[in-house]
Amino acid sequence: MNHVDGDAAGAASRALEREVALVESAIEMVAKGHASRMELGGLSFGDALLDHARRVGAERRVRVTPRWGLGEEGLALVFEPVAAEQGAPDA
């Protein structure tokens, strides 16, 4: 691997780490009630993060819905709280 390839791989790795942190922060904001809905757009790694986001979101009772854009925009993820089931007693 030459220096340019290493720089590109490092940049991609840092970008992926940033997007993971953004996704996890959005899930926490919604899960803790600091936001009723959030959307992260233009995620370069959105497709790769979707399964992780849904898994982490389900653990925190946050629904993660993909929204595909047109062209080069990338994937957007929408984060919303999972509504309590009807008829369930309040906790």
C-alpha positions as CSV (number, residue, x, y, z in Angstrom):
1,M,0.0,0.0,0.0
2,N,1.5,3.4,-0.9
3,H,1.2,6.6,1.1
4,V,-1.8,7.9,-1.0
5,D,-3.8,4.6,-0.5
6,G,-3.0,4.8,3.3
7,D,-4.2,8.4,3.5
8,A,-7.4,7.5,1.6
9,A,-8.0,4.5,3.8
10,G,-7.4,6.5,7.0
11,A,-9.7,9.3,5.8
12,A,-12.5,6.8,5.0
13,S,-12.0,5.1,8.4
14,R,-12.3,8.5,10.2
15,A,-15.4,9.4,8.2
16,L,-17.0,6.1,9.1
17,E,-16.2,6.7,12.8
18,R,-17.7,10.2,12.6
19,E,-20.9,8.8,11.0
20,V,-21.2,6.0,13.6
21,A,-20.8,8.6,16.4
22,L,-23.4,10.9,14.7
23,V,-25.9,7.9,14.4
24,E,-25.4,6.8,18.0
25,S,-25.7,10.4,19.3
26,A,-29.0,10.9,17.3
27,I,-30.3,7.6,18.9
28,E,-29.4,8.8,22.4
29,M,-31.0,12.2,21.8
30,V,-34.3,10.6,20.8
31,A,-34.1,7.9,23.4
32,K,-33.6,10.4,26.2
33,G,-36.4,12.6,25.0
34,H,-34.2,15.5,24.1
35,A,-35.6,15.4,20.5
36,S,-38.9,14.0,19.3
37,R,-37.4,13.3,15.8
38,M,-34.1,13.6,14.2
39,E,-32.8,13.2,10.7
40,L,-29.2,12.8,9.5
41,G,-28.7,13.3,5.8
42,G,-25.9,12.9,3.4
43,L,-24.4,9.9,5.1
44,S,-21.7,8.5,2.9
45,F,-21.7,5.2,4.8
46,G,-25.5,5.2,5.5
47,D,-26.1,1.9,3.7
48,A,-23.3,0.2,5.8
49,L,-24.6,1.8,9.0
50,L,-28.3,0.9,8.6
51,D,-28.2,-2.5,10.3
52,H,-26.1,-1.1,13.2
53,A,-28.4,1.9,13.6
54,R,-31.5,-0.3,13.6
55,R,-30.0,-2.7,16.1
56,V,-28.8,0.1,18.5
57,G,-32.0,2.0,18.0
58,A,-34.2,-1.1,18.9
59,E,-32.2,-1.5,22.1
60,R,-33.1,2.1,23.0
61,R,-36.7,2.0,21.7
62,V,-35.9,4.3,18.7
63,R,-37.1,3.5,15.2
64,V,-34.5,4.1,12.5
65,T,-36.0,4.6,9.0
66,P,-33.8,5.0,5.9
67,R,-34.7,7.7,3.4
68,W,-32.8,7.4,0.1
69,G,-32.1,10.6,-1.8
70,L,-31.6,11.2,-5.4
71,G,-28.2,11.4,-7.0
72,E,-25.1,12.0,-4.9
73,E,-26.9,13.0,-1.7
74,G,-26.4,9.7,0.1
75,L,-28.7,8.0,2.5
76,A,-30.6,9.9,5.2
77,L,-31.6,8.2,8.4
78,V,-34.7,9.3,10.4
79,F,-34.8,8.6,14.2
80,E,-38.1,8.5,16.1
81,P,-39.2,7.1,19.4
82,V,-41.1,3.8,19.2
83,A,-44.6,4.5,20.5
84,A,-45.7,2.7,23.6
85,E,-48.1,-0.1,22.8
86,Q,-51.7,0.8,23.2
87,G,-53.3,-0.6,26.3
88,A,-49.9,-1.1,28.1
89,P,-49.8,0.4,31.5
90,D,-47.6,3.5,31.9
91,A,-44.2,2.7,33.4
